[in-house]
């Protein structure tokens, strides 16, 4: 898939990642249109619950929880091998 078919380019030049909604989960893709960039639920236009972000090679990069759009609880950053690198506790 060509990059120009993956991203929506707004009049101001900002690219919007390709996305789809599957079983209530919003999945956004990297510019290649194949590998996931993020996955999580959107409720009332805000991220909600558990979310994950991925590198272009498909390994997990970060994960954490949202409550009405606010990051809360345990957030994990992973190294390039997908192993836990850092854990942060977030509060509202």
Secondary structure by P-SEA (a helix, b strand, c coil): cccccccccccccccccbbbbcccbbbbbccccccccbbbbbcccccccbbbbbcccccccccccccccccccbbbbbcccccccbbbbbcc
